[in-house]
Amino acid sequence: MTAEIIEGTVSESRALAVSEITMVPHERGHGGVAILLTVAAIVAAAIGFRAAMVSGSASDSWQSALRTEVKRSAAAMEDVRYLYQSELPVAIQIVEARILQAQLLDAAQGVSGATKQTLLLEASVQAQMITALSPSSDLAAKTDYALPSGGLDLGKRLADLRAQHPELLALDPDGLQASGDKLAHKAEVMTLALLPASVAAFLGVLAQAFKRRRILFLWLGALALAGGVAMALAVEVLA
């Protein structure tokens, strides 16, 4: 009798447990919360990673602009140094020798004898000095740089020196700087797309807490997430 009672009690307990399980309704949208939170995390991570990459590219452009500016400035300074330290002193000596030669020849025209021979000899010495120094300075050796006043066109000579290295003239640090600024702005705008993704995650948390409005929160979260993705794609394409 006791065994029958125990067996009956066990059977009733099992039936009661099964009935309780079958009576518990399935919570609507419970799986949607997990999906929304997971997708929001993935989208936020992807946007953040892309923004970091763009920001890194901007930093690289800025560094390249700095290096290019240093290289361009160094090349310009070298041309200026060569003109004023190497060519100009020799050119001044050549110009002085030409002036002195012309004066000696003019003076020799009005005298005779030993005085004339001395003046002509000194003029010949100045001519030899001009011949010896001319290969060392195109500034004075070439007539392209001679001014009507008797001076030398240093600006034109410097321009010709710069033109000897067109690859250095083609350096554009300003363009690299502008590219870096554009990429930095793109990264900054792209990070704004994280806001809708954060809102979607927040709505997913609310959906977990408020069961009665879970479906509404899930729909709003999905819309916010879609807006963040669309914003990130628009920045990627247009910015």
Sequence and secondary structure as in RCSB ss.txt:
>XXXX:A:sequence
MTAEIIEGTVSESRALAVSEITMVPHERGHGGVAILLTVAAIVAAAIGFRAAMVSGSASDSWQSALRTEVKRSAA
AMEDVRYLYQSELPVAIQIVEARILQAQLLDAAQGVSGATKQTLLLEASVQAQMITALSPSSDLAAKTDYALPSG
GLDLGKRLADLRAQHPELLALDPDGLQASGDKLAHKAEVMTLALLPASVAAFLGVLAQAFKRRRILFLWLGALAL
AGGVAMALAVEVLA
>XXXX:A:secstr
 HHHHHHHHHHHHHHHHHHHHHHS   TTHHHHHHHHHHHHHHHHHHHHHHHHHHHHHHHHHHHHHHHHHHHHHH
HHHHHHIIIIIIHHHHHHHHHHHHHHHHHHHHHHT  THHHHHHHHHHHHHHHHHHHHGGG HHHHSGGGB TTS
 B HHHHHHHHHHT HHHHT  HHHHHHHHHHHHHHHHHHHTTHHHHHHHHHHHHHHHH STTHHHHHHHHHHHH
HHHHHHHHHHHHH 
